Amino acid sequence: MEFILKDGKIRFEREGEIGEISACHEGCIRFRATASSKLPDENWTLEPVETPAKVWKEGRFAFLSTGNLKVMMEDNGRLTFFEGDRCILKEQPEQTFGYSFRNYRSVGSGLWRTRLTFEPNPDEDFFGLGHERMNCYSKKGCSVDLQHLNTKTSIPYVYSSLGYGFLWNHPGTGKAELSNNRTRWNADCAKGIDFVVLSGTPASVCEKLSDLTGHAPKMPEWGMGFWQCRLRYETQDEVLRVARKYKELGIPVSVIIVDYFHWTEQGDYRFDPKYWPDPKAMADELHKMGIKLMVSMWPTINEHSENYRYMLEHNMLLRTASGSNRVFDFYGPQAEIDPSNPAAREYVFNRLKENYLDNGVDGLWFDEAEPEIHPEHFDNLIMYAGRGDEVALLYPYYYSQLVYDGMKKAGRDDIITLTRSAYTGAQRFGALVWSGDILSSFESLEEQVKSGLNMAMCGIPWWNTDIGGFYGGNIESDYFRELIVRWFQYGLFSPVMRLHGSRDGHDRSRDIKEPTGGDNELWSFGERNLEILSKIVKLRYRLIPYIKEQMNRASEKGYPVMRPMFFDFPDDPECYRTGDQYMFGPDILFAPIVKKGQTDRKVWLPEGEWILTKDGKEYNGSQWASVHAEIQEFIAFVKKGAKVLDCFNE
């Protein structure tokens, strides 16, 4: 192997591989390699920071160091990473005698199926990889497909309990194997291997990750209140009746969302005038009540749409390598827009602006943002940005950029786009990710707590769930009425508090295509629950100054608002094992109740002194506490001396 040390980088060439090792931020090392004759230059969503590094050779080893992170490359190609003198990551050979590091198999046209394997560490836990319906806090022992699906957002990044982050810088499909016999990263289709190791505490690594992939903008204050939604409001009059009733009851609402099939045709991006005769007047009345209006938009489009022919002829739609380009069937076969095409982003935004934003709509809800295709053959997609299996994870990234760039050009700064999927860097476009069409059950609620904490470590701080779950909720049942209260308590301590769902009950949809579920407003779940939920919503508004402070910090530093316990207590081993409670900012510890009929649970209190908000009782830290909470109560502790404690006193 030949090493060339120049300009603070290590360049190497050996049989079947060329590559480069460089610093991309203080304490961050990037590795790039390929089996092709030319090293690819794509950064994807990564924005490397010019950083000096020290490089040197010792015998058959080459070294690069930045900050407290150092990498050593042997002349057989093996990589070992150190934080100080402590080994944190070491490649594992695939063959006897220490041979075969990094595997490439051609899939044609300079593209490769690749894999990268590290030695396992039995004492290591991993957190991240986006969100998915799995009841796992640490992802150690998990094998996770890297592809977006409804209820699954794949962010190829983990934070290790050993004190480093690992970013697999590939936006294509693949797999992460965090198993007991190896740690392996696989790409189905790529020009090479590209990854970044970031060293430091959870907080410092979050800062570096944000610097490298983008900072979220400052969330507008209206995003921090209570959001009302259901499947679905059929008419303009219905939306206004709901808003007026909230006003009459004295319950604050910040956002009301109009869900899908308010349009004339999939791909038209406009209100159906039969049911929405004057959307501007509707928006004006909502604004007078202090309520913002958000509208659902899908990427689906068919030949009946007024925009279809133009987009088809200008290559603004997803194409397929084989078969029809109708990749999703929903009331007829649908094509999907291709937001990786800048011309498509501009064209679609202009339609959205003309028909929605110019009529008073404040924000957009981008559903189906994976995109949803059936069957899930991403290798059959052809995007402007490349083959689907090479770049498919970027779809929601460009989808969010569509809104952000357009709104910025139109002079708007209060940008929030509710989106069902995201990719590393989407936070810079104001992407508010939600966890998709999840089941209305206590088991689902338990999964969501862990999903949110793993998403929090991925550099995307704006995240939420459908309060109550999306499907399977009977609003007349005792089971659901208990569930909705416990989920509202969880929503209180989520970055965004949004009620949504397709409730069992009735279909009032007359001649409209898509059925409408049952009612889903605070008064829909019984008189007792109305009183309980109203108090929770009003508390949310008292917490807004605290939430705003944390949201600003998320923008500036990359710190998630809702985050695992170890984020604030990285030296406490118990915090890496406790995934059913979390910190909401630095001063609030929330322990949700996620079991049916449960009123007692144990809470781990890290070092310090803690005040239980429901009764003001003081607890010492570094111990387990048993706490009782009836259905109208939740379990939250505040650090002694923190001003936010005053918010919990009505």
C-alpha positions as CSV (number, residue, x, y, z in Angstrom):
1,M,0.0,0.0,0.0
2,E,1.2,3.5,-0.8
3,F,0.4,6.4,1.7
4,I,0.6,10.0,0.5
5,L,0.5,12.5,3.3
6,K,-0.4,16.0,2.0
7,D,-2.4,19.1,3.1
8,G,-3.4,17.4,6.4
9,K,-4.9,14.4,4.6
10,I,-3.9,10.8,4.1
11,R,-4.4,9.5,0.5
12,F,-3.8,5.8,-0.1
13,E,-3.9,3.4,-3.0
14,R,-3.8,-0.4,-2.9
15,E,-4.9,-3.2,-5.1
16,G,-8.6,-2.7,-5.8
17,E,-9.1,0.4,-3.8
18,I,-8.2,4.1,-3.6
19,G,-9.2,6.5,-0.8
20,E,-8.7,9.5,1.4
21,I,-8.8,10.2,5.1
22,S,-9.4,13.8,6.3
23,A,-10.7,15.9,9.1
24,C,-14.1,17.5,8.4
25,H,-14.6,19.2,11.8
26,E,-12.6,19.3,15.0
27,G,-12.8,15.8,16.5
28,C,-14.4,14.5,13.3
29,I,-12.7,12.2,10.7
30,R,-14.1,11.3,7.3
31,F,-13.1,8.3,5.4
32,R,-13.8,7.9,1.7
33,A,-12.8,5.0,-0.6
34,T,-13.8,3.3,-3.8
35,A,-13.0,0.3,-6.0
36,S,-13.3,2.6,-9.1
37,S,-10.3,4.5,-10.5
38,K,-11.6,7.9,-9.4
39,L,-12.6,8.9,-5.9
40,P,-16.2,10.3,-5.9
41,D,-16.7,13.9,-4.8
42,E,-20.3,13.9,-3.6
43,N,-20.9,15.3,-0.1
44,W,-24.6,14.6,-0.3
45,T,-26.1,16.5,2.7
46,L,-22.7,16.7,4.5
47,E,-21.1,20.2,4.7
48,P,-17.5,19.5,5.8
49,V,-15.8,22.2,7.9
50,E,-12.3,23.2,6.9
51,T,-10.2,21.8,9.8
52,P,-6.5,21.5,10.3
53,A,-5.2,18.0,11.1
54,K,-1.9,16.4,12.0
55,V,-0.7,13.5,9.8
56,W,2.3,11.3,10.1
57,K,3.7,7.8,9.4
58,E,5.3,5.3,11.7
59,G,6.6,2.2,10.0
60,R,3.7,0.5,8.3
61,F,1.1,2.7,9.8
62,A,-0.3,6.1,8.8
63,F,-2.0,8.4,11.4
64,L,-4.3,11.4,11.3
65,S,-5.5,13.3,14.4
66,T,-7.9,16.2,15.1
67,G,-8.9,17.2,18.5
68,N,-9.0,14.1,20.7
69,L,-9.8,11.8,17.8
70,K,-7.1,9.8,16.0
71,V,-7.3,7.2,13.2
72,M,-4.6,4.7,12.4
73,M,-4.4,2.9,9.0
74,E,-2.3,-0.2,8.6
75,D,-0.6,-1.1,5.3
76,N,-3.1,-3.9,4.9
77,G,-5.9,-1.3,4.9
78,R,-7.2,-1.8,8.4
79,L,-8.7,1.2,10.2
80,T,-8.6,1.8,14.0
81,F,-10.0,4.9,15.7
82,F,-8.9,6.2,19.1
83,E,-10.3,8.8,21.5
84,G,-7.1,9.8,23.3
85,D,-5.4,6.4,23.8
86,R,-8.7,4.5,24.1
87,C,-9.7,2.4,21.1
88,I,-13.3,3.1,20.2
89,L,-13.7,1.5,16.7
90,K,-11.6,-1.1,14.9
91,E,-12.3,-2.8,11.5
92,Q,-12.9,-6.5,11.6
93,P,-11.3,-8.7,8.8
94,E,-13.6,-10.9,6.8
95,Q,-10.9,-13.5,6.1
96,T,-8.2,-15.5,7.9
97,F,-4.8,-13.9,8.6
98,G,-6.3,-10.4,9.0
99,Y,-7.2,-9.9,5.3
100,S,-10.2,-8.3,3.5
101,F,-11.3,-5.0,4.8
102,R,-14.2,-3.3,3.1
103,N,-16.0,-5.2,0.4
104,Y,-17.1,-4.0,-3.1
105,R,-19.2,-5.8,-5.6
106,S,-20.1,-4.1,-8.9
107,V,-23.7,-3.4,-9.8
108,G,-22.7,-1.7,-13.0
109,S,-21.7,1.7,-14.3
110,G,-19.2,2.5,-11.6
111,L,-21.6,1.7,-8.8
112,W,-20.9,-0.9,-6.1
113,R,-22.7,-2.9,-3.4
114,T,-20.4,-2.2,-0.4
115,R,-20.0,-3.3,3.2
116,L,-17.9,-2.1,6.1
117,T,-17.3,-4.3,9.2
118,F,-16.1,-3.4,12.7
119,E,-15.3,-5.5,15.7
120,P,-18.1,-5.7,18.2
121,N,-17.8,-4.4,21.8
122,P,-20.1,-6.2,24.3
123,D,-20.2,-3.1,26.5
124,E,-21.4,-0.8,23.7
125,D,-24.9,0.6,23.1
126,F,-26.1,2.4,20.0
127,F,-28.8,5.1,19.7
128,G,-30.2,6.6,16.5
129,L,-31.1,5.2,13.1
130,G,-34.2,7.4,12.9
131,H,-37.6,6.1,14.1
132,E,-39.2,2.7,13.6
133,R,-41.9,0.6,15.2
134,M,-39.6,-1.3,17.5
135,N,-39.6,-1.4,21.3
136,C,-35.9,-1.0,21.5
137,Y,-34.0,1.8,23.3
138,S,-30.4,0.7,22.5
139,K,-30.1,-0.6,18.9
140,K,-27.3,-2.9,20.0
141,G,-28.3,-6.4,18.7
142,C,-30.6,-5.0,16.0
143,S,-30.4,-5.4,12.3
144,V,-32.1,-2.4,10.6
145,D,-33.0,-2.0,6.9
146,L,-32.0,1.5,5.7
147,Q,-35.1,2.5,3.7
148,H,-38.0,4.8,4.3
149,L,-41.5,3.4,4.8
150,N,-44.7,4.6,6.4
151,T,-43.8,4.6,10.2
152,K,-40.1,4.1,9.4
153,T,-37.6,6.9,8.8
154,S,-34.0,5.8,8.2
155,I,-31.3,8.1,9.3
156,P,-27.9,6.2,8.9
157,Y,-26.4,7.6,12.0
158,V,-25.8,6.3,15.6
159,Y,-24.3,7.6,18.8
160,S,-22.3,5.1,20.7
161,S,-22.2,4.8,24.5
162,L,-18.4,4.7,24.1
163,G,-18.5,8.4,23.3
164,Y,-18.6,8.8,19.5
165,G,-21.0,9.3,16.7
166,F,-20.9,7.4,13.4
167,L,-22.5,8.8,10.2
168,W,-22.8,6.4,7.2
169,N,-22.8,9.0,4.5
170,H,-24.8,7.1,1.9
171,P,-28.4,8.2,0.9
172,G,-29.2,4.9,-0.7
173,T,-30.9,1.8,0.7
174,G,-28.9,-0.7,2.7
175,K,-28.7,-2.2,6.1
176,A,-27.1,-1.5,9.5
177,E,-26.1,-4.6,11.5
178,L,-25.4,-3.7,15.1
179,S,-25.0,-7.3,16.2
180,N,-23.1,-9.2,18.8
181,N,-20.6,-10.7,16.4
182,R,-19.9,-7.6,14.3
183,T,-21.0,-4.0,13.5
184,R,-21.6,-3.8,9.8
185,W,-22.8,-1.1,7.4
186,N,-24.1,-2.1,4.0
187,A,-25.0,0.0,0.9
188,D,-27.0,-1.6,-1.9
189,C,-25.7,0.8,-4.5
190,A,-23.0,3.5,-4.1
191,K,-19.9,4.9,-5.8
192,G,-17.8,3.9,-2.8
193,I,-17.6,3.9,1.0
194,D,-18.1,7.2,2.9
195,F,-18.4,7.6,6.6
196,V,-17.6,10.1,9.4
197,V,-16.6,9.4,13.0
198,L,-17.4,12.2,15.5
199,S,-15.9,12.0,19.0
200,G,-17.2,13.5,22.2
201,T,-20.0,13.7,24.7
202,P,-23.6,13.4,23.5
203,A,-24.0,17.2,23.6
204,S,-20.7,18.0,21.8
205,V,-21.3,15.4,19.1
206,C,-24.8,16.8,18.5
207,E,-23.2,20.2,18.0
208,K,-20.7,18.8,15.5
209,L,-23.4,16.8,13.7
210,S,-25.5,20.0,13.3
211,D,-22.5,21.9,12.0
212,L,-21.9,19.2,9.4
213,T,-25.5,18.6,8.3
214,G,-27.2,21.8,9.0
215,H,-29.0,23.7,11.9
216,A,-32.7,23.8,12.3
217,P,-34.2,27.3,12.0
218,K,-35.7,28.9,15.0
219,M,-39.2,27.4,15.4
220,P,-41.9,30.1,15.2
221,E,-43.8,30.4,18.5
222,W,-47.1,29.2,17.0
223,G,-45.5,25.8,16.4
224,M,-45.0,25.3,20.2
225,G,-48.7,25.3,21.1
226,F,-51.5,22.8,20.6
227,W,-52.2,21.5,17.1
228,Q,-55.7,20.1,16.2
229,C,-56.2,17.6,13.4
230,R,-58.2,14.5,12.5
231,L,-59.0,12.3,9.5
232,R,-60.5,14.4,8.3
233,Y,-62.3,17.8,8.0
234,E,-64.6,17.6,5.0
235,T,-65.6,21.2,4.6
236,Q,-64.7,24.8,5.3
237,D,-67.7,25.2,7.6
238,E,-66.7,22.2,9.7
239,V,-63.2,23.6,10.3
240,L,-64.7,26.9,11.4
241,R,-67.2,25.2,13.7
242,V,-64.4,23.3,15.5
243,A,-62.3,26.4,15.8
244,R,-65.2,28.4,17.2
245,K,-66.0,25.7,19.8
246,Y,-62.4,25.7,21.1
247,K,-62.7,29.5,21.4
248,E,-66.0,29.2,23.2
249,L,-64.6,26.7,25.6
250,G,-61.5,28.8,26.3
251,I,-59.1,26.1,25.1
252,P,-56.2,27.6,23.1
253,V,-55.3,26.2,19.7
254,S,-52.3,27.2,17.6
255,V,-52.8,25.2,14.5
256,I,-55.7,23.4,12.7
257,I,-54.8,21.0,9.9
258,V,-56.9,20.2,6.8
259,D,-56.0,16.6,5.8
260,Y,-56.0,15.0,2.4
261,F,-58.8,14.8,-0.2
262,H,-59.8,18.4,0.3
263,W,-58.5,18.8,-3.3
264,T,-60.1,18.5,-6.7
265,E,-57.7,15.7,-7.9
266,Q,-54.5,14.2,-6.7
267,G,-51.8,16.4,-8.1
268,D,-53.9,19.6,-8.4
269,Y,-52.8,21.2,-5.2
270,R,-56.0,23.2,-4.7
271,F,-59.2,23.2,-2.6
272,D,-62.3,21.7,-4.0
273,P,-64.6,24.7,-4.4
274,K,-67.7,22.6,-3.8
275,Y,-66.7,22.1,-0.1
276,W,-64.2,24.9,0.3
277,P,-65.8,27.9,-1.5
278,D,-63.7,30.6,0.1
279,P,-60.5,29.3,1.7
280,K,-59.2,32.9,2.1
281,A,-62.2,33.9,4.3
282,M,-61.7,30.7,6.3
283,A,-58.0,31.5,6.9
284,D,-58.8,35.1,7.8
285,E,-61.3,34.0,10.5
286,L,-58.9,31.4,11.9
287,H,-56.2,34.1,12.0
288,K,-58.5,36.4,14.0
289,M,-58.8,33.6,16.5
290,G,-55.0,33.3,16.7
291,I,-55.0,30.0,14.8
292,K,-52.7,29.1,11.9
293,L,-53.9,26.9,9.0
294,M,-51.9,24.0,7.7
295,V,-52.9,21.9,4.6
296,S,-52.0,18.4,3.5
297,M,-50.1,17.9,0.3
298,W,-49.2,14.5,-1.3
299,P,-46.6,13.8,-3.9
300,T,-49.1,11.6,-5.9
301,I,-50.3,12.7,-9.2
302,N,-52.3,11.0,-12.0
303,E,-53.3,11.7,-15.6
304,H,-56.5,13.5,-14.5
305,S,-54.6,16.3,-12.7
306,E,-54.2,19.6,-14.4
307,N,-50.5,19.5,-13.7
308,Y,-49.8,15.9,-14.9
309,R,-49.1,16.5,-18.6
310,Y,-46.7,19.4,-18.0
311,M,-44.8,17.5,-15.3
312,L,-44.6,14.3,-17.3
313,E,-43.3,16.1,-20.4
314,H,-40.7,18.0,-18.4
315,N,-39.4,14.9,-16.6
316,M,-40.6,16.1,-13.2
317,L,-42.0,12.7,-12.2
318,L,-40.4,9.6,-10.8
319,R,-39.6,7.1,-13.5
320,T,-39.0,3.4,-13.2
321,A,-36.3,1.2,-14.7
322,S,-39.0,-1.3,-15.7
323,G,-42.7,-1.3,-15.7
324,S,-45.1,1.6,-15.4
325,N,-44.2,4.8,-13.6
326,R,-47.4,4.5,-11.6
327,V,-45.7,3.5,-8.4
328,F,-48.6,3.9,-5.9
329,D,-52.3,2.8,-6.2
330,F,-54.7,5.0,-4.3
331,Y,-58.1,5.6,-5.9
332,G,-56.4,4.8,-9.2
333,P,-52.7,4.4,-10.2
334,Q,-50.6,7.3,-9.2
335,A,-47.2,8.6,-10.3
336,E,-45.1,10.7,-7.9
337,I,-43.3,14.0,-8.3
338,D,-39.5,14.0,-8.2
339,P,-38.4,16.8,-5.8
340,S,-34.7,16.0,-6.5
341,N,-35.3,17.9,-9.7
342,P,-34.9,21.6,-9.0
343,A,-37.3,22.5,-11.8
344,A,-39.9,20.2,-10.2
345,R,-39.4,21.9,-6.8
346,E,-40.0,25.3,-8.3
347,Y,-43.0,24.3,-10.4
348,V,-44.8,22.5,-7.6
349,F,-44.1,25.3,-5.1
350,N,-45.5,27.9,-7.4
351,R,-48.8,25.8,-7.6
352,L,-48.8,25.5,-3.8
353,K,-48.2,29.2,-3.4
354,E,-50.9,30.2,-5.9
355,N,-53.6,27.9,-4.5
356,Y,-52.8,27.7,-0.8
357,L,-50.3,30.2,0.6
358,D,-51.8,33.1,-1.3
359,N,-55.1,32.1,0.2
360,G,-53.9,32.4,3.7
361,V,-52.5,28.9,4.4
362,D,-49.6,29.2,6.8
363,G,-47.9,25.8,6.5
364,L,-47.9,22.6,4.6
365,W,-48.1,19.0,5.7
366,F,-46.1,16.7,3.3
367,D,-47.6,13.3,3.6
368,E,-46.4,10.2,1.8
369,A,-42.9,11.7,2.0
370,E,-40.9,8.4,1.8
371,P,-42.2,8.3,-1.0
372,E,-44.7,5.4,-0.5
373,I,-44.4,3.0,-3.3
374,H,-45.7,-0.6,-3.8
375,P,-43.9,-2.9,-4.1
376,E,-41.0,-1.3,-2.2
377,H,-38.5,-1.8,-5.0
378,F,-36.4,1.3,-4.6
379,D,-33.9,-0.1,-7.1
380,N,-36.6,0.3,-9.7
381,L,-36.9,4.1,-9.2
382,I,-35.1,6.6,-11.5
383,M,-34.7,10.0,-9.9
384,Y,-33.2,13.2,-11.2
385,A,-30.5,12.7,-8.5
386,G,-29.7,9.1,-9.5
387,R,-30.8,5.5,-9.2
388,G,-33.3,4.9,-6.4
389,D,-31.2,2.4,-4.5
390,E,-28.3,4.9,-4.6
391,V,-30.2,8.1,-3.5
392,A,-33.8,7.1,-2.4
393,L,-33.3,8.2,1.2
394,L,-32.9,11.8,-0.1
395,Y,-36.5,12.0,-1.3
396,P,-37.9,13.6,1.8
397,Y,-34.9,15.9,2.1
398,Y,-35.6,17.4,-1.3
399,Y,-39.4,17.4,-0.5
400,S,-38.8,19.6,2.5
401,Q,-36.4,21.8,0.5
402,L,-39.2,22.4,-2.0
403,V,-41.1,24.4,0.7
404,Y,-38.2,26.0,2.4
405,D,-36.6,27.5,-0.7
406,G,-40.0,28.6,-2.0
407,M,-41.1,30.3,1.2
408,K,-37.7,32.0,1.6
409,K,-37.9,33.4,-1.9
410,A,-41.5,34.6,-1.0
411,G,-40.1,36.4,2.1
412,R,-41.4,33.9,4.6
413,D,-39.3,33.0,7.7
414,D,-41.9,31.1,9.9
415,I,-41.4,27.8,8.1
416,I,-42.6,24.5,9.5
417,T,-43.2,21.6,7.2
418,L,-44.9,18.6,8.8
419,T,-43.4,15.6,7.0
420,R,-43.7,11.8,7.3
421,S,-40.1,11.1,6.6
422,A,-36.7,12.9,6.6
423,Y,-33.0,12.4,5.9
424,T,-29.9,13.8,7.5
425,G,-29.9,17.5,7.0
426,A,-33.6,18.0,6.5
427,Q,-33.7,19.9,9.7
428,R,-32.2,22.9,8.0
429,F,-35.4,23.2,6.0
430,G,-37.7,23.3,9.0
431,A,-38.8,19.7,8.7
432,L,-41.1,18.6,11.5
433,V,-41.0,14.8,11.3
434,W,-43.9,12.7,12.6
435,S,-43.8,8.9,13.1
436,G,-46.5,8.0,10.6
437,D,-49.7,6.0,10.7
438,I,-49.1,4.1,14.0
439,L,-51.6,1.9,15.9
440,S,-53.8,3.4,18.7
441,S,-52.6,1.1,21.5
442,F,-50.6,1.2,24.7
443,E,-48.0,-1.0,23.0
444,S,-47.6,1.6,20.3
445,L,-47.3,4.4,22.8
446,E,-44.4,2.5,24.5
447,E,-42.7,2.1,21.1
448,Q,-43.0,5.8,20.3
449,V,-41.2,6.9,23.5
450,K,-38.1,4.9,22.5
451,S,-38.5,5.9,18.8
452,G,-38.5,9.6,19.7
453,L,-35.4,9.3,21.8
454,N,-33.5,7.5,19.0
455,M,-34.7,10.1,16.5
456,A,-33.5,12.8,18.9
457,M,-29.9,11.7,18.5
458,C,-30.0,11.9,14.7
459,G,-29.7,15.7,14.4
460,I,-33.4,16.3,13.6
461,P,-34.8,18.0,16.7
462,W,-38.4,18.7,15.5
463,W,-40.4,15.4,16.0
464,N,-43.8,14.3,17.1
465,T,-46.5,11.6,17.0
466,D,-50.2,11.4,16.3
467,I,-51.5,11.8,19.8
468,G,-53.7,8.8,20.4
469,G,-52.1,6.9,17.5
470,F,-53.5,7.0,14.0
471,Y,-55.7,4.0,13.5
472,G,-57.8,1.6,15.7
473,G,-59.0,4.0,18.3
474,N,-62.7,3.8,19.4
475,I,-63.5,7.1,21.1
476,E,-66.4,5.5,23.0
477,S,-64.3,2.7,24.6
478,D,-62.7,2.9,28.1
479,Y,-59.5,1.6,26.7
480,F,-59.1,4.5,24.2
481,R,-60.2,7.1,26.7
482,E,-57.5,6.0,29.1
483,L,-55.0,5.8,26.2
484,I,-55.7,9.3,24.9
485,V,-55.0,10.8,28.3
486,R,-51.7,9.0,28.7
487,W,-50.7,10.0,25.2
488,F,-51.7,13.6,25.7
489,Q,-49.3,13.6,28.8
490,Y,-46.6,12.3,26.5
491,G,-47.6,15.0,23.9
492,L,-47.2,17.7,26.5
493,F,-43.5,16.9,26.7
494,S,-43.0,16.4,23.0
495,P,-41.3,19.0,20.7
496,V,-44.7,19.5,19.0
497,M,-48.1,18.7,20.6
498,R,-50.4,17.5,17.8
499,L,-53.6,15.6,18.0
500,H,-54.5,13.4,15.0
501,G,-56.0,10.1,14.1
502,S,-58.6,8.2,12.1
503,R,-61.0,7.3,14.9
504,D,-63.5,4.4,14.7
505,G,-67.0,5.6,14.6
506,H,-68.8,6.8,11.5
507,D,-68.4,7.7,7.9
508,R,-70.0,11.0,7.0
509,S,-68.4,11.4,3.6
510,R,-71.4,11.4,1.2
511,D,-70.0,11.7,-2.3
512,I,-66.4,12.4,-1.3
513,K,-64.0,9.6,-2.2
514,E,-62.1,9.0,1.1
515,P,-64.0,7.9,4.2
516,T,-64.0,10.1,7.3
517,G,-63.3,8.8,10.7
518,G,-64.9,9.6,14.0
519,D,-64.6,12.9,15.9
520,N,-61.2,13.7,17.4
521,E,-61.5,16.9,19.3
522,L,-60.9,17.3,23.1
523,W,-64.7,17.1,23.8
524,S,-64.9,13.8,21.8
525,F,-63.6,11.6,24.6
526,G,-66.0,12.2,27.4
527,E,-66.7,15.0,29.9
528,R,-64.1,13.8,32.4
529,N,-61.4,13.6,29.8
530,L,-62.3,17.1,28.4
531,E,-61.5,18.6,31.8
532,I,-58.2,16.6,32.1
533,L,-57.0,17.3,28.5
534,S,-58.0,21.0,28.8
535,K,-55.7,21.4,31.8
536,I,-52.8,19.6,29.9
537,V,-53.2,21.9,26.9
538,K,-53.3,25.0,29.1
539,L,-50.1,23.8,30.8
540,R,-48.5,23.5,27.4
541,Y,-49.0,27.2,26.9
542,R,-47.5,28.1,30.3
543,L,-44.5,26.0,29.3
544,I,-44.0,27.9,26.0
545,P,-41.3,30.3,27.3
546,Y,-39.3,27.3,28.5
547,I,-40.0,25.4,25.2
548,K,-39.0,28.4,23.2
549,E,-35.7,28.6,25.0
550,Q,-35.0,25.0,24.3
551,M,-36.1,25.3,20.6
552,N,-33.7,28.3,20.2
553,R,-30.9,26.1,21.7
554,A,-31.8,23.3,19.3
555,S,-31.4,25.8,16.4
556,E,-28.1,27.2,17.7
557,K,-26.5,24.1,19.1
558,G,-28.3,21.1,17.7
559,Y,-29.5,20.0,21.1
560,P,-32.8,18.0,20.9
561,V,-35.6,19.3,23.1
562,M,-36.7,15.8,23.9
563,R,-33.7,13.6,24.6
564,P,-32.3,10.5,26.3
565,M,-31.3,10.8,29.9
566,F,-27.6,10.2,29.0
567,F,-27.6,13.4,27.0
568,D,-27.6,15.5,30.2
569,F,-26.0,12.8,32.4
570,P,-23.3,11.1,30.2
571,D,-21.4,9.7,33.1
572,D,-24.4,7.9,34.6
573,P,-24.5,4.2,33.3
574,E,-28.1,3.8,34.3
575,C,-29.1,6.6,31.8
576,Y,-27.9,4.4,28.9
577,R,-30.3,1.6,30.1
578,T,-33.4,3.7,30.9
579,G,-35.4,4.3,27.7
580,D,-38.8,4.7,29.2
581,Q,-38.2,8.2,30.6
582,Y,-36.4,11.2,29.2
583,M,-35.3,14.8,29.6
584,F,-37.4,17.6,28.1
585,G,-34.8,20.3,28.0
586,P,-32.2,20.3,30.8
587,D,-34.6,20.9,33.7
588,I,-37.6,18.6,33.2
589,L,-37.5,14.8,33.6
590,F,-40.6,13.1,32.3
591,A,-41.6,9.5,33.0
592,P,-44.6,8.5,30.8
593,I,-47.1,5.9,31.8
594,V,-47.4,3.5,28.9
595,K,-49.3,0.5,30.3
596,K,-53.0,0.1,30.5
597,G,-54.3,0.4,34.0
598,Q,-50.9,1.5,35.3
599,T,-50.8,4.1,38.1
600,D,-47.4,3.3,39.7
601,R,-43.9,3.1,38.2
602,K,-40.3,3.5,39.1
603,V,-38.2,6.5,37.9
604,W,-34.4,6.8,37.8
605,L,-33.3,10.1,39.3
606,P,-29.8,11.1,38.3
607,E,-27.5,13.1,40.6
608,G,-28.9,16.3,42.0
609,E,-32.1,17.3,43.8
610,W,-35.5,16.9,42.1
611,I,-39.0,18.2,42.7
612,L,-42.0,16.1,41.8
613,T,-44.3,18.6,40.0
614,K,-47.7,17.0,41.1
615,D,-47.1,17.5,44.8
616,G,-43.9,19.5,45.3
617,K,-42.2,16.6,47.1
618,E,-38.4,16.7,47.1
619,Y,-36.2,13.8,46.1
620,N,-32.4,13.2,46.2
621,G,-30.9,11.9,43.0
622,S,-28.8,8.8,42.2
623,Q,-31.6,6.6,43.2
624,W,-34.8,4.9,42.0
625,A,-38.1,6.5,43.1
626,S,-41.5,4.8,43.1
627,V,-44.2,7.3,42.1
628,H,-48.0,7.0,41.9
629,A,-50.1,8.8,39.3
630,E,-53.8,8.5,38.8
631,I,-55.2,9.0,35.3
632,Q,-55.4,12.8,35.7
633,E,-51.8,12.9,36.9
634,F,-48.5,12.6,35.2
635,I,-45.0,12.0,36.5
636,A,-42.6,14.8,35.9
637,F,-39.7,16.0,38.0
638,V,-38.0,19.4,37.8
639,K,-34.4,20.2,38.9
640,K,-34.5,22.0,42.3
641,G,-34.1,25.7,41.7
642,A,-35.2,25.7,38.0
643,K,-37.7,28.5,37.2
644,V,-39.8,26.3,35.0
645,L,-41.3,24.7,38.2
646,D,-43.6,27.7,38.5
647,C,-45.4,26.7,35.3
648,F,-46.8,23.6,37.0
649,N,-48.6,25.7,39.6
650,E,-52.0,26.7,38.2
